[in-house]
């Protein structure tokens, strides 16, 4: 649990910082991804804002509920992890489709894609925890 909390804090606060830095235009050009100034790429990047902020909101809320002993933390944590993996997958798929490899951007997005799989099985470990509506 302590390890998952650290991952959530790093990821969720990291998303908030990334979007703040992006909004303020503080990313140095040499750190930016390819075609960072292309309006289509800018629009693609900003299309992640709602998803990433939802990930942060569900992740941080799940930690708050866990601290309060509220069992609904588990559902929000699972939502946050699944959305995090989706966010990473979308970015990796885009860069793969564009045939563009930048180790830093791929590294961040592979982290987002893969780290949730460390914790998802533990959140759905019993059949009674899985409910299909």
N, C-alpha and C positions, 0 to 999 in steps of 0.2 A: 504494500500500500504506500509506503514512504517513497518508493521508487516511482510509482505512478504519479504521485503528487508532484514530484520534482519535474517529471516530463510535462505534466499539465501546466505547471507554472512557467516553465521555460517556453513552451509552445504558445500558450495563451497570452502571456505578457509579451512574448516575441512578436506575435501577430500585431498586437496593439502598437508596439514600438515601430514595427515595419511600416504600418499604415500612417502613423504620425510622421515618420521620417520621409515617406513617399509624398504625403500631402504637402509637407514643408519644402520639398525639393532638395533635401539634404543628401541624397545618394550621389556620391562623386561619380562623374561620368565613367571613370576607369573601372568602377565597381558595377556599373549598370549592365543589364543583359543586352544582347544584340538588338539593334534597332529600337532602343529605348525611347527614342524621340518620334518614331513612326506612329501616327495617330491610331492606326489599327492595333498596333501592339500596346499602346497606352490604354486603349479601350479594353483590350483583352485582359491586361493586368488589372485594371480597375473593376472588371467584372467579378473578380475574386473578393472584393471588399465585403459584400454582404455575407458571403459564405464564411470568410475568415473571422469576421466579427461575431457571427453566430457560433462558430467553434469556440471562440474565447468566452462568449457569454455562457454557453452550456458547460464548458470545462470549469470555469471559475465558480459558477453557481453550484456545480456538483461538489466541488471542494468545500464550499461554504455549508452545503447541506450535510456533507459527511462530518464536518466538524461539529455540527449541531445534532448529529445522531439521527438525522432524517433518512429513512431507507430509500427515498426516491432519488438519492444521489446517484445510485447505481444506473438508473435509466438515463439520466442526463449525461453521465460519464460515457455510457455506451454510445449515445447519440454523438457526443463530441468526438469520440475516437473514430467512429465511422465517417463522419464528415471530414475529419482531419485527413484520413486516408484518401478520401475522394478528392480533396483539394490537391494533395500531392500527386495523385494519379493524373488528374487533368493537366497539371503543369508539365509533368514528365511526358505525357502523351503528346502535348503540344510541341515541346522542344524536340522530341523524337521525330514527329511528323515534319518539322521544319529542318530536320537533320542538323541541328545546332547543339553542340556540346560545350558547355561551360561548367567545369568541375564544381565551382562554388554554387551556382544556381541548381545544378543537378543534385548536388549533395544535400542542400536544404530540402529540396522537394522529394528526394528519395527518403530522407528522414521522415517527412510528413506522411509519405505513403506507407512506410514500413513499421514505424514504432508502434502504431496502434495495435498491430498484431501480437505484440508482447502481452497486452492486457485484455483484449477482447475475449479470449477464451475463459479467463478467470471471472469475467462479468456475466457470462452465460453458461456457467459450469453445470447447471442442472436443468433438466427438462422443464420443471415447473417455473423456472425463471424466464422461459421463452414463451411468449404469448403472441399468437398471430391473430390479428383482428380480422 
